Amino acid sequence: MLKDFADIQNIVNFTSEMRKLPNSPNLRSVFTNIAEARERRAYYDVFLKDSLKIVEEVKSSKDKSWIDREQLLEGYEEWLKEYDSMVHDSKFEIYLQRLRNLEIAILMYRSLAFPTISIGEMKMNRGNSEKSYAFARAPFYAPDNIKNEIRVYMGSMDDYKKTIDELKFDTKFLDRCEIELKNAMEQKLDEQIQILKNTPM
């Protein structure tokens, strides 16, 4: 199974879905994108920073042709102070982090419970040569990824002596795809469960 995404060149072909259930999950999150993440500030911190910029702009502006901005500024600054104190309260941050980790586990389970599985072919560079590899994928909640999906690589197309269109009718190959995807999803969910167990309530 190949796990190195850095040298992915392009998807050559994508087949029709192997399994599509009518209740394939909606993977939209609520709290996951609010809290601070590895590569992103918390949305409420970004909101607060943008809102504080207005204070300086009002104080430096002499234009009163629209409204008397300074007249409303005192109340605005009080709102910001209250907002700041609430979102940076330690209890709020603990509660939000707990909600985030619960939400990730819930969405991962929903992904695993009713998957839509597809297979495809991808060209990848290995050394000085380019080879085609078969892969299987399914929607799967992954907050740190660009796309909410999980992929497993099923080996070189040279090993199969079949085209990707022929492989989608190969029941042994499809069974292997399902097993590999299920194992990969369960591993991710188990990791999230451990994170959840270590998250304060």
C-alpha positions as a printed NumPy array, in Angstrom:
array([[  0.   ,   0.   ,   0.   ],
       [  1.469,   3.336,  -1.02 ],
       [  1.113,   6.273,   1.375],
       [  3.363,   8.94 ,  -0.145],
       [  1.174,  11.699,  -1.632],
       [  4.049,  14.089,  -2.426],
       [  4.83 ,  12.603,  -5.8  ],
       [  1.294,  12.219,  -7.067],
       [  1.215,  13.458, -10.633],
       [ -2.359,  13.217, -11.833],
       [ -5.436,  11.048, -11.822],
       [ -5.646,   9.21 , -15.104],
       [ -9.039,   7.582, -14.845],
       [-11.827,   7.336, -12.33 ],
       [-14.392,   4.565, -12.5  ],
       [-18.016,   4.405, -11.488],
       [-18.725,   3.828,  -7.808],
       [-18.551,   0.309,  -6.429],
       [-21.017,   0.961,  -3.653],
       [-23.316,   3.917,  -3.179],
       [-25.871,   3.894,  -0.399],
       [-28.805,   6.338,  -0.411],
       [-27.805,   7.801,   2.94 ],
       [-24.136,   8.497,   2.236],
       [-23.115,  10.946,   4.936],
       [-23.106,  14.71 ,   4.864],
       [-19.671,  15.538,   6.278],
       [-20.199,  19.187,   7.141],
       [-18.888,  20.142,  10.557],
       [-19.933,  22.856,  13.015],
       [-17.372,  23.237,  15.795],
       [-14.388,  21.614,  14.094],
       [-13.586,  24.681,  12.018],
       [-14.127,  27.14 ,  14.868],
       [-11.395,  25.964,  17.23 ],
       [ -7.709,  26.511,  16.578],
       [ -6.144,  23.844,  14.389],
       [ -2.609,  22.876,  13.491],
       [ -2.342,  25.259,  10.533],
       [ -5.069,  27.777,  11.348],
       [ -5.926,  30.251,  14.069],
       [ -9.261,  29.903,  15.817],
       [-12.01 ,  31.627,  13.845],
       [-13.017,  33.685,  16.87 ],
       [ -9.458,  35.042,  17.148],
       [ -9.504,  36.032,  13.482],
       [-12.915,  37.641,  14.005],
       [-11.66 ,  39.54 ,  17.05 ],
       [ -8.515,  40.756,  15.291],
       [-10.533,  42.049,  12.322],
       [-12.989,  43.754,  14.678],
       [-10.209,  45.47 ,  16.652],
       [ -8.841,  46.975,  13.443],
       [-12.04 ,  48.998,  13.173],
       [-11.262,  50.741,  16.471],
       [ -8.01 ,  52.154,  15.111],
       [ -9.636,  53.095,  11.815],
       [-12.405,  54.993,  13.601],
       [ -9.957,  56.836,  15.847],
       [ -7.826,  57.909,  12.913],
       [-10.757,  58.935,  10.688],
       [-11.965,  62.546,  10.561],
       [-14.852,  61.819,   8.235],
       [-18.218,  62.33 ,   9.93 ],
       [-20.294,  62.691,   6.773],
       [-21.8  ,  59.227,   7.199],
       [-22.253,  58.801,  10.993],
       [-20.494,  59.923,  14.127],
       [-18.487,  56.745,  14.521],
       [-16.837,  57.817,  17.757],
       [-20.2  ,  58.231,  19.442],
       [-20.856,  54.5  ,  19.034],
       [-17.257,  53.452,  19.66 ],
       [-17.493,  53.149,  23.437],
       [-20.263,  50.561,  23.239],
       [-18.442,  48.73 ,  20.432],
       [-15.275,  48.446,  22.507],
       [-17.275,  47.084,  25.444],
       [-18.773,  44.408,  23.169],
       [-15.279,  43.429,  22.044],
       [-14.027,  43.173,  25.636],
       [-16.939,  40.955,  26.588],
       [-16.471,  38.802,  23.479],
       [-12.731,  38.503,  24.167],
       [-13.248,  37.496,  27.803],
       [-15.815,  34.849,  26.862],
       [-13.938,  33.135,  24.023],
       [-10.685,  33.08 ,  26.001],
       [-12.232,  31.809,  29.189],
       [-10.493,  28.521,  30.014],
       [-13.825,  26.735,  30.519],
       [-15.027,  27.824,  27.082],
       [-11.821,  26.636,  25.407],
       [-12.021,  23.244,  27.134],
       [-15.68 ,  22.9  ,  26.199],
       [-15.011,  23.889,  22.585],
       [-12.107,  21.467,  22.23 ],
       [-14.279,  18.693,  23.62 ],
       [-17.037,  19.538,  21.133],
       [-14.495,  19.578,  18.295],
       [-13.134,  16.131,  19.129],
       [-16.627,  14.716,  19.62 ],
       [-17.661,  16.102,  16.254],
       [-14.654,  14.564,  14.477],
       [-15.39 ,  11.136,  15.979],
       [-19.09 ,  11.402,  15.055],
       [-18.334,  12.388,  11.452],
       [-15.722,   9.637,  11.1  ],
       [-18.255,   7.076,  12.292],
       [-20.854,   8.402,   9.86 ],
       [-18.266,   8.051,   7.081],
       [-17.541,   4.462,   8.07 ],
       [-21.167,   3.425,   8.588],
       [-22.383,   4.191,   5.048],
       [-19.477,   4.578,   2.61 ],
       [-19.488,   5.352,  -1.076],
       [-16.506,   3.48 ,  -2.507],
       [-14.816,   4.221,  -5.84 ],
       [-11.725,   2.878,  -7.559],
       [ -9.343,   4.656,  -9.881],
       [ -5.933,   4.764, -11.509],
       [ -3.16 ,   7.253, -10.797],
       [  0.273,   7.908, -12.27 ],
       [  3.093,   8.37 ,  -9.776],
       [  6.815,   8.897, -10.132],
       [  9.085,   6.326,  -8.55 ],
       [ 12.742,   7.125,  -9.115],
       [ 13.199,   7.96 , -12.781],
       [ 10.144,   6.092, -13.988],
       [  6.439,   6.771, -13.995],
       [  4.042,   3.994, -13.08 ],
       [  0.297,   3.657, -12.848],
       [ -1.228,   2.519,  -9.577],
       [ -4.708,   1.374,  -8.651],
       [ -6.407,   2.976,  -5.668],
       [ -9.702,   2.899,  -3.837],
       [-11.242,   5.866,  -2.087],
       [-14.277,   6.823,  -0.042],
       [-15.596,  10.018,   1.556],
       [-14.155,  10.237,   5.063],
       [-14.055,  13.162,   7.438],
       [-10.482,  14.445,   7.704],
       [-10.256,  17.922,   9.279],
       [ -6.566,  18.372,   8.448],
       [ -6.893,  17.343,   4.792],
       [ -7.892,  19.443,   1.81 ],
       [-10.564,  16.902,   0.872],
       [-12.779,  14.819,   3.124],
       [-11.758,  11.445,   1.77 ],
       [ -9.535,   8.491,   2.489],
       [ -7.508,   6.567,  -0.09 ],
       [ -5.725,   3.257,  -0.108],
       [ -3.279,   2.263,  -2.827],
       [ -3.712,  -1.224,  -4.172],
       [ -0.413,  -1.674,  -5.99 ],
       [  0.936,  -1.197,  -9.488],
       [ -1.345,  -1.715, -12.453],
       [  1.44 ,  -3.898, -13.893],
       [  0.708,  -6.449, -11.164],
       [ -2.864,  -6.945, -12.317],
       [ -2.485,  -7.285, -16.097],
       [ -5.909,  -5.671, -16.385],
       [ -7.226,  -2.218, -17.118],
       [ -8.973,  -0.228, -14.39 ],
       [-12.282,  -0.801, -16.184],
       [-11.688,  -4.553, -16.045],
       [-10.727,  -4.395, -12.366],
       [-14.052,  -2.862, -11.405],
       [-15.661,  -6.172, -12.39 ],
       [-13.042,  -8.251, -10.542],
       [-14.847,  -9.319,  -7.367],
       [-11.664, -10.422,  -5.575],
       [-10.051,  -7.046,  -6.233],
       [-13.187,  -5.187,  -5.108],
       [-13.367,  -7.239,  -1.927],
       [ -9.734,  -6.341,  -1.174],
       [-10.501,  -2.661,  -1.782],
       [-13.371,  -2.763,   0.684],
       [-11.29 ,  -4.529,   3.328],
       [ -8.362,  -2.093,   2.959],
       [-10.64 ,   0.943,   3.12 ],
       [-12.523,  -0.422,   6.136],
       [ -9.239,  -1.104,   7.957],
       [ -7.913,   2.377,   7.161],
       [-11.135,   4.046,   8.345],
       [-11.262,   1.986,  11.544],
       [ -7.65 ,   2.878,  12.311],
       [ -8.393,   6.61 ,  11.942],
       [-11.511,   6.295,  14.079],
       [ -9.598,   4.382,  16.775],
       [ -6.97 ,   7.14 ,  16.837],
       [ -9.706,   9.76 ,  17.252],
       [-11.327,   7.755,  20.054],
       [ -8.028,   7.794,  21.924],
       [ -7.795,  11.574,  21.452],
       [-11.353,  11.869,  22.734],
       [-10.535,   9.812,  25.826],
       [ -7.683,  12.212,  26.615],
       [ -9.74 ,  15.376,  26.068],
       [-10.977,  17.017,  29.292],
       [-14.723,  17.238,  29.739]])
